[in-house]
Amino acid sequence: MFEDRLIAVLPNLFRFAFSLCRARDVAEDLVQITVMRALESQGSFDPETRIEPWSFRILRNAWIDMTRRNATRGPETDIDAAAEAVGEDGRRVTEARLMVDATEQALDMLPASQREVLILVCYEQMSYAETSEILGVQLGTVMSRLSRARIALADALGLE
């Protein structure tokens, strides 16, 4: 059933939305918009295909719409985005948190086109073809953006 397939992909949609906007409330709004649009246009969905690429494309388009709409408003600040206290002491926990922070900062420094490809392929485990469909670009473009993103990320983190 369509609704069951859509519900199953909600955590992945949220993860992708959060990676795009870096704000929990905005990510939740994006997922809600995506679900509404998906339900409204479920007639255009081919049940023989995977729902992930189709729903991720809806989410990305919603993000683009939201970004364009918010461009005239100016920057917004999330008051709930207070720093969370580290739950444990210890060198490993601290180093891991620093590495996660450094990785997030390096991801934020990537151009949006490279960041989107990296997140879809590496985090969401979409195929190159699915990523190409979601982003509306050629397969070769996905591969070159991913390659450049990986190199830039490794350079930013000081990895070889």
ChimeraX commands (.cxc) that place a marker at each C-alpha (Angstrom):
marker #1 position 0.00,0.00,0.00 radius 0.5
marker #1 position 1.27,3.48,-0.89 radius 0.5
marker #1 position 0.84,4.96,2.60 radius 0.5
marker #1 position 2.81,2.13,4.22 radius 0.5
marker #1 position 5.69,2.65,1.79 radius 0.5
marker #1 position 5.63,6.38,2.47 radius 0.5
marker #1 position 5.64,5.85,6.26 radius 0.5
marker #1 position 8.60,3.49,5.96 radius 0.5
marker #1 position 10.71,6.16,4.25 radius 0.5
marker #1 position 9.92,8.95,6.77 radius 0.5
marker #1 position 13.13,8.55,8.84 radius 0.5
marker #1 position 15.24,8.78,5.67 radius 0.5
marker #1 position 13.30,11.82,4.51 radius 0.5
marker #1 position 13.86,13.51,7.86 radius 0.5
marker #1 position 17.58,12.73,7.77 radius 0.5
marker #1 position 17.90,14.21,4.27 radius 0.5
marker #1 position 15.80,17.24,5.20 radius 0.5
marker #1 position 17.89,17.85,8.30 radius 0.5
marker #1 position 21.10,17.57,6.28 radius 0.5
marker #1 position 19.80,20.25,3.92 radius 0.5
marker #1 position 18.56,22.79,6.45 radius 0.5
marker #1 position 20.40,21.92,9.70 radius 0.5
marker #1 position 17.34,22.84,11.79 radius 0.5
marker #1 position 15.08,20.20,13.34 radius 0.5
marker #1 position 11.87,22.24,13.10 radius 0.5
marker #1 position 12.49,23.17,9.47 radius 0.5
marker #1 position 13.32,19.54,8.65 radius 0.5
marker #1 position 10.06,18.43,10.27 radius 0.5
marker #1 position 8.18,21.03,8.22 radius 0.5
marker #1 position 9.89,19.83,5.03 radius 0.5
marker #1 position 8.93,16.22,5.74 radius 0.5
marker #1 position 5.34,17.27,6.42 radius 0.5
marker #1 position 5.22,19.23,3.16 radius 0.5
marker #1 position 6.73,16.24,1.35 radius 0.5
marker #1 position 4.13,13.85,2.75 radius 0.5
marker #1 position 1.29,16.22,1.84 radius 0.5
marker #1 position 2.60,16.65,-1.71 radius 0.5
marker #1 position 3.22,12.90,-2.06 radius 0.5
marker #1 position -0.32,12.08,-0.98 radius 0.5
marker #1 position -1.75,14.72,-3.31 radius 0.5
marker #1 position 0.17,13.37,-6.28 radius 0.5
marker #1 position 0.29,9.66,-5.52 radius 0.5
marker #1 position -1.42,9.06,-8.85 radius 0.5
marker #1 position 1.80,10.03,-10.61 radius 0.5
marker #1 position 3.81,7.46,-8.62 radius 0.5
marker #1 position 4.63,4.20,-10.39 radius 0.5
marker #1 position 4.08,1.42,-7.79 radius 0.5
marker #1 position 6.59,-0.78,-9.63 radius 0.5
marker #1 position 9.44,1.58,-8.65 radius 0.5
marker #1 position 11.06,2.48,-5.35 radius 0.5
marker #1 position 9.36,5.26,-3.45 radius 0.5
marker #1 position 12.62,6.72,-2.10 radius 0.5
marker #1 position 13.85,8.56,-5.21 radius 0.5
marker #1 position 10.35,9.88,-5.92 radius 0.5
marker #1 position 9.80,11.14,-2.38 radius 0.5
marker #1 position 13.34,12.54,-2.06 radius 0.5
marker #1 position 12.79,14.56,-5.21 radius 0.5
marker #1 position 9.57,15.97,-3.76 radius 0.5
marker #1 position 11.45,16.90,-0.59 radius 0.5
marker #1 position 14.27,18.54,-2.51 radius 0.5
marker #1 position 11.80,20.55,-4.57 radius 0.5
marker #1 position 10.03,21.61,-1.35 radius 0.5
marker #1 position 13.41,22.69,0.05 radius 0.5
marker #1 position 14.13,24.75,-3.05 radius 0.5
marker #1 position 10.68,26.35,-2.82 radius 0.5
marker #1 position 11.19,27.11,0.88 radius 0.5
marker #1 position 14.67,28.56,0.27 radius 0.5
marker #1 position 13.40,30.84,-2.46 radius 0.5
marker #1 position 10.47,31.95,-0.33 radius 0.5
marker #1 position 12.69,32.62,2.70 radius 0.5
marker #1 position 15.28,34.54,0.67 radius 0.5
marker #1 position 13.13,37.65,0.94 radius 0.5
marker #1 position 12.66,37.27,4.70 radius 0.5
marker #1 position 16.33,37.26,5.66 radius 0.5
marker #1 position 18.08,34.93,8.11 radius 0.5
marker #1 position 16.18,33.15,10.87 radius 0.5
marker #1 position 17.59,31.92,14.15 radius 0.5
marker #1 position 16.43,28.72,15.80 radius 0.5
marker #1 position 16.11,29.50,19.52 radius 0.5
marker #1 position 16.04,25.81,20.37 radius 0.5
marker #1 position 19.46,25.22,18.82 radius 0.5
marker #1 position 21.32,25.49,22.10 radius 0.5
marker #1 position 24.51,23.53,22.54 radius 0.5
marker #1 position 23.89,20.16,24.12 radius 0.5
marker #1 position 26.03,19.05,27.00 radius 0.5
marker #1 position 28.26,16.07,26.39 radius 0.5
marker #1 position 26.82,13.07,28.24 radius 0.5
marker #1 position 30.12,11.41,29.12 radius 0.5
marker #1 position 33.62,12.50,29.93 radius 0.5
marker #1 position 36.52,10.93,28.21 radius 0.5
marker #1 position 38.97,11.38,25.46 radius 0.5
marker #1 position 37.23,9.10,22.96 radius 0.5
marker #1 position 33.87,10.81,23.35 radius 0.5
marker #1 position 35.48,14.23,23.01 radius 0.5
marker #1 position 37.51,13.23,19.96 radius 0.5
marker #1 position 34.48,11.64,18.31 radius 0.5
marker #1 position 32.39,14.77,18.93 radius 0.5
marker #1 position 35.16,16.97,17.55 radius 0.5
marker #1 position 35.39,14.80,14.44 radius 0.5
marker #1 position 31.62,14.91,13.93 radius 0.5
marker #1 position 31.68,18.70,14.35 radius 0.5
marker #1 position 34.59,19.03,11.94 radius 0.5
marker #1 position 32.82,16.80,9.42 radius 0.5
marker #1 position 29.60,18.82,9.69 radius 0.5
marker #1 position 31.55,22.05,9.21 radius 0.5
marker #1 position 33.38,20.57,6.22 radius 0.5
marker #1 position 30.05,19.44,4.76 radius 0.5
marker #1 position 28.65,22.93,5.22 radius 0.5
marker #1 position 31.62,24.35,3.30 radius 0.5
marker #1 position 30.88,22.20,0.24 radius 0.5
marker #1 position 28.84,23.72,-2.55 radius 0.5
marker #1 position 25.18,22.71,-2.22 radius 0.5
marker #1 position 25.32,20.61,-5.39 radius 0.5
marker #1 position 28.21,18.51,-4.02 radius 0.5
marker #1 position 26.71,18.29,-0.51 radius 0.5
marker #1 position 23.39,17.00,-1.87 radius 0.5
marker #1 position 25.07,14.28,-3.92 radius 0.5
marker #1 position 27.31,13.23,-1.02 radius 0.5
marker #1 position 24.39,13.00,1.39 radius 0.5
marker #1 position 22.16,11.08,-0.99 radius 0.5
marker #1 position 24.82,8.57,-2.03 radius 0.5
marker #1 position 26.85,8.17,1.16 radius 0.5
marker #1 position 24.31,8.79,3.91 radius 0.5
marker #1 position 21.04,7.74,2.31 radius 0.5
marker #1 position 22.67,4.99,0.22 radius 0.5
marker #1 position 20.88,5.98,-2.96 radius 0.5
marker #1 position 22.26,4.61,-6.19 radius 0.5
marker #1 position 23.88,6.99,-8.66 radius 0.5
marker #1 position 20.88,6.54,-10.95 radius 0.5
marker #1 position 18.42,7.36,-8.16 radius 0.5
marker #1 position 20.48,10.38,-7.15 radius 0.5
marker #1 position 20.54,11.50,-10.77 radius 0.5
marker #1 position 16.75,11.22,-10.90 radius 0.5
marker #1 position 16.23,13.05,-7.59 radius 0.5
marker #1 position 18.49,15.94,-8.52 radius 0.5
marker #1 position 17.50,16.04,-12.18 radius 0.5
marker #1 position 21.07,15.84,-13.47 radius 0.5
marker #1 position 23.01,13.42,-15.67 radius 0.5
marker #1 position 24.61,10.31,-14.16 radius 0.5
marker #1 position 28.09,11.58,-15.04 radius 0.5
marker #1 position 27.36,14.81,-13.21 radius 0.5
marker #1 position 26.45,12.83,-10.08 radius 0.5
marker #1 position 29.71,10.89,-10.27 radius 0.5
marker #1 position 31.89,13.97,-10.81 radius 0.5
marker #1 position 30.16,15.95,-8.04 radius 0.5
marker #1 position 30.55,13.01,-5.67 radius 0.5
marker #1 position 34.22,12.66,-6.51 radius 0.5
marker #1 position 34.88,16.38,-5.98 radius 0.5
marker #1 position 32.87,16.34,-2.74 radius 0.5
marker #1 position 34.82,13.38,-1.33 radius 0.5
marker #1 position 38.15,15.00,-2.20 radius 0.5
marker #1 position 37.12,18.35,-0.73 radius 0.5
marker #1 position 35.83,16.69,2.43 radius 0.5
marker #1 position 39.02,14.66,2.87 radius 0.5
marker #1 position 41.14,17.77,2.33 radius 0.5
marker #1 position 39.11,19.79,4.83 radius 0.5
marker #1 position 39.48,17.03,7.43 radius 0.5
marker #1 position 43.17,16.49,6.74 radius 0.5
marker #1 position 42.66,12.92,5.55 radius 0.5
marker #1 position 44.45,11.19,2.72 radius 0.5
marker link #1:1,2 radius 0.2
marker link #1:2,3 radius 0.2
marker link #1:3,4 radius 0.2
marker link #1:4,5 radius 0.2
marker link #1:5,6 radius 0.2
marker link #1:6,7 radius 0.2
marker link #1:7,8 radius 0.2
marker link #1:8,9 radius 0.2
marker link #1:9,10 radius 0.2
marker link #1:10,11 radius 0.2
marker link #1:11,12 radius 0.2
marker link #1:12,13 radius 0.2
marker link #1:13,14 radius 0.2
marker link #1:14,15 radius 0.2
marker link #1:15,16 radius 0.2
marker link #1:16,17 radius 0.2
marker link #1:17,18 radius 0.2
marker link #1:18,19 radius 0.2
marker link #1:19,20 radius 0.2
marker link #1:20,21 radius 0.2
marker link #1:21,22 radius 0.2
marker link #1:22,23 radius 0.2
marker link #1:23,24 radius 0.2
marker link #1:24,25 radius 0.2
marker link #1:25,26 radius 0.2
marker link #1:26,27 radius 0.2
marker link #1:27,28 radius 0.2
marker link #1:28,29 radius 0.2
marker link #1:29,30 radius 0.2
marker link #1:30,31 radius 0.2
marker link #1:31,32 radius 0.2
marker link #1:32,33 radius 0.2
marker link #1:33,34 radius 0.2
marker link #1:34,35 radius 0.2
marker link #1:35,36 radius 0.2
marker link #1:36,37 radius 0.2
marker link #1:37,38 radius 0.2
marker link #1:38,39 radius 0.2
marker link #1:39,40 radius 0.2
marker link #1:40,41 radius 0.2
marker link #1:41,42 radius 0.2
marker link #1:42,43 radius 0.2
marker link #1:43,44 radius 0.2
marker link #1:44,45 radius 0.2
marker link #1:45,46 radius 0.2
marker link #1:46,47 radius 0.2
marker link #1:47,48 radius 0.2
marker link #1:48,49 radius 0.2
marker link #1:49,50 radius 0.2
marker link #1:50,51 radius 0.2
marker link #1:51,52 radius 0.2
marker link #1:52,53 radius 0.2
marker link #1:53,54 radius 0.2
marker link #1:54,55 radius 0.2
marker link #1:55,56 radius 0.2
marker link #1:56,57 radius 0.2
marker link #1:57,58 radius 0.2
marker link #1:58,59 radius 0.2
marker link #1:59,60 radius 0.2
marker link #1:60,61 radius 0.2
marker link #1:61,62 radius 0.2
marker link #1:62,63 radius 0.2
marker link #1:63,64 radius 0.2
marker link #1:64,65 radius 0.2
marker link #1:65,66 radius 0.2
marker link #1:66,67 radius 0.2
marker link #1:67,68 radius 0.2
marker link #1:68,69 radius 0.2
marker link #1:69,70 radius 0.2
marker link #1:70,71 radius 0.2
marker link #1:71,72 radius 0.2
marker link #1:72,73 radius 0.2
marker link #1:73,74 radius 0.2
marker link #1:74,75 radius 0.2
marker link #1:75,76 radius 0.2
marker link #1:76,77 radius 0.2
marker link #1:77,78 radius 0.2
marker link #1:78,79 radius 0.2
marker link #1:79,80 radius 0.2
marker link #1:80,81 radius 0.2
marker link #1:81,82 radius 0.2
marker link #1:82,83 radius 0.2
marker link #1:83,84 radius 0.2
marker link #1:84,85 radius 0.2
marker link #1:85,86 radius 0.2
marker link #1:86,87 radius 0.2
marker link #1:87,88 radius 0.2
marker link #1:88,89 radius 0.2
marker link #1:89,90 radius 0.2
marker link #1:90,91 radius 0.2
marker link #1:91,92 radius 0.2
marker link #1:92,93 radius 0.2
marker link #1:93,94 radius 0.2
marker link #1:94,95 radius 0.2
marker link #1:95,96 radius 0.2
marker link #1:96,97 radius 0.2
marker link #1:97,98 radius 0.2
marker link #1:98,99 radius 0.2
marker link #1:99,100 radius 0.2
marker link #1:100,101 radius 0.2
marker link #1:101,102 radius 0.2
marker link #1:102,103 radius 0.2
marker link #1:103,104 radius 0.2
marker link #1:104,105 radius 0.2
marker link #1:105,106 radius 0.2
marker link #1:106,107 radius 0.2
marker link #1:107,108 radius 0.2
marker link #1:108,109 radius 0.2
marker link #1:109,110 radius 0.2
marker link #1:110,111 radius 0.2
marker link #1:111,112 radius 0.2
marker link #1:112,113 radius 0.2
marker link #1:113,114 radius 0.2
marker link #1:114,115 radius 0.2
marker link #1:115,116 radius 0.2
marker link #1:116,117 radius 0.2
marker link #1:117,118 radius 0.2
marker link #1:118,119 radius 0.2
marker link #1:119,120 radius 0.2
marker link #1:120,121 radius 0.2
marker link #1:121,122 radius 0.2
marker link #1:122,123 radius 0.2
marker link #1:123,124 radius 0.2
marker link #1:124,125 radius 0.2
marker link #1:125,126 radius 0.2
marker link #1:126,127 radius 0.2
marker link #1:127,128 radius 0.2
marker link #1:128,129 radius 0.2
marker link #1:129,130 radius 0.2
marker link #1:130,131 radius 0.2
marker link #1:131,132 radius 0.2
marker link #1:132,133 radius 0.2
marker link #1:133,134 radius 0.2
marker link #1:134,135 radius 0.2
marker link #1:135,136 radius 0.2
marker link #1:136,137 radius 0.2
marker link #1:137,138 radius 0.2
marker link #1:138,139 radius 0.2
marker link #1:139,140 radius 0.2
marker link #1:140,141 radius 0.2
marker link #1:141,142 radius 0.2
marker link #1:142,143 radius 0.2
marker link #1:143,144 radius 0.2
marker link #1:144,145 radius 0.2
marker link #1:145,146 radius 0.2
marker link #1:146,147 radius 0.2
marker link #1:147,148 radius 0.2
marker link #1:148,149 radius 0.2
marker link #1:149,150 radius 0.2
marker link #1:150,151 radius 0.2
marker link #1:151,152 radius 0.2
marker link #1:152,153 radius 0.2
marker link #1:153,154 radius 0.2
marker link #1:154,155 radius 0.2
marker link #1:155,156 radius 0.2
marker link #1:156,157 radius 0.2
marker link #1:157,158 radius 0.2
marker link #1:158,159 radius 0.2
marker link #1:159,160 radius 0.2
view
